[in-house]
């Protein structure tokens, strides 16, 4: 079965639906999640040159995965970084090549934009996703810490 991965040009609401797959266990819905605000932000990102949003579709055009990648910093030590912020696959389509296709598209775009490396942060409880990233050639390079403004 062929999955088609392409850069998202429109369809912010459907992209956000894909992001909501991340809320199922072991994930969770962010406390301040606002779907309308997410759709608005996604629409803004579609016009941003340092961001690429990708969608994966089944042969019958069903949305089966989404990914976002951002060029974000120029590190003195490591060079230009791109971050995969979101990578979500419909639960019924996992382990069928969707995540690999989305990750490959995000990495290719990042390198075309001049990124020296691609960074991805993943929640501690997502052990299946961590195994997937390692199979895809990632190295477990850091622990992440976060401060929020709220």
Buried (B, 14 or more C-beta within 10 A) or exposed (E): EEBEBEEBEEBBEBBBBBBBBBEEEEBEEEEEEEEEEBBEEBBEBBEEEEBBBBBBBBEEEEBBBBBBBBBBEEEEEEEBBBBBBBBBBBEEBBEBBBBBBBBBBBBEBBBEBEBEBBBBEBEEEBEEBBEBBEEEEBEEEEEEEEEEEE
